């Protein structure tokens, strides 16, 4: 699995990757670094996408503020594919904030960013779980050796 991924694919893949072959714990230990690398790549990809969406949001927020203030000429409106804003310009900063907070274009960008951030957070959790998995599996190996008389 290579990035980009969605939540469902990510979680299904992680569930598959974390099945333990109890008869071959040593092999499971050897798989941990590659699994950590796999999820680190996914995290990195989605973190970059999140950062790009953050920049996109800032740029679009500025454009939408200009749009609501009536500062867009006909050429700019056509370039963006927007209709002329028909209501009165916002008189107070709180009016502008309300317009921008409810703007569908900005909210769409925020939703995409939240999805990317969710994937980043989940992969960070997976990486931590995989790293602690090494300690747990090593304890199983040591326990087996002890009971087999191989201290």
N, C-alpha and C positions, 0 to 999 in steps of 0.2 A: 504494500500500500504506500503510495506516494502522495504528498500533498498536492493540491488542496483536498480536504476531506470535509464531510459534514458530520454532525453529531452522531447520527445513527451508525454510519459507517465506522466512525472512530471507536465508538463503544463496542460494536460488534467485533471489530478487529482486536481490540484490547481483550475482550472476553476470550477470544480464540487464542491469543498469544499467551494468556496467563494460565492456560490449562497445564497442570503439572503431571508429568510422567513419573509416577511414584517409584517405578522400577529403575529409573535412570536419572537420579537427582543430579549427578555430576554433569550430565549433558544440560540439564536445566540451568545449572549454575553458569555454564559456558555460554548459554544463549542470552544472559542478562545484558552484557555490554552492547550487543547488536540491537536488542529491543530498546534499550535506553537511547541509543543513537537514532533509531527509527522514530521514536516519539519526540526526541529533541529536534529532528529535522522538521517534523510536522509543526511543533511549537514555533520554531523559528520562522517558518513560512507564514503561519497565521499571525504571528506577532508583527511581521513586516506589513502584512495586509492591513492589520489593525492600525498601525502607524500611518499608512497611506490614507486610510479612510478618515483618520483624525485630521490630516492635512486637507483632505477633500472637504470635510465638514467645515473647517475654518474658512476656506476659500468660498464655499457656497454660502455660508452664513453672511459673509461680507457682501456677496452679490445680492442675496435676498434682501438684506437691509437696504441696499441701494435701490433695489426694485420697489420695495414698499415705500421708500421715500420719493419715488417718482423720478429717479435719477437715470433711468435707462432710456436711451433713445430707441427709435424704431429699429435701427440696425442691430442693436444689442439684443432687443427682444426677439427678433427673428433668428439671430444666431443661437440663442438659448432655446428657442421654440416656445416662448412664453407669450401669453396675452398681456395687454396693458393692464396694470392694476387699476381697478375702477373706483375703489373706495378712497376716502380721504386719507391723507398722509397721517401717520401716527404723530400725535401732539406731545406725548410724554414718553420718556424712556420705558416706562412700564407697558405702554401700548405696543411699542416695538418688540419688547421682550415677549409679550403674549403672542404677537404675530409670528415671531421666529420660533417660539416654543411649539406652536401648533402647525408650523409649515410642513406640508406633506413631503416635500423634497428633502428637507433637512432631517425629518424623522425617519425617512427611508435610509439615509446614510447612517444615522445613529443605530438603527436596527441592525444593519449589516455589521457595523463596528461591534455591537454587543454580541453578535453571533461569533465573530472572530475572537473576541475576548473570552467568550465561554469555551471555545475550543482550546485556546491558550491555557486557560485555567485548568481544564480537564487534563491536558497533556502534562502539565506541571505535577498534578496529583499522581498521574500514572507513573511518571518518572520517579517520584519519591517512593511510590509503592514498589516499583521494580528494584530500586536501590536497597530498600529494606528487605526485599525478598531474598537477596543474596545472603544476608545475615541469617535469616530464618532457614534457608535451605542448607547453609553451611552447618547450622546447629543440628539439623537432621543427619547430615553426613557424619558429623563428629559423634553423634549419639549412636548411630549404626556401628561405627568403628569401635566404640567403647564396648557395646554389648557383644560384638563379635570377637572381642579380646585383642583388638588391634590399636591399642592406645598409643 
